[in-house]
């Protein structure tokens, strides 16, 4: 192979490597966003449960 062909192949390989890394970073970013949203939902649900428990404590309870 001549040097020009080799340099073109290297350039193409670096281009595909860049696309691969870019795709990997996009996937990681989407995963982190997903985790953050899940955490926010869990936090809200925990607050709802705490509020429910607190409101049940105010009501008289029947004991049998």
Protein Blocks (a to p, Z undefined) as FASTA:
>chain_A
ZZklmmmmmmmmmmmmmmmmmmmmmmmmmmmmmmmmmmmmmmmmmmmmmmmmmmmmmpcc
ddZZ
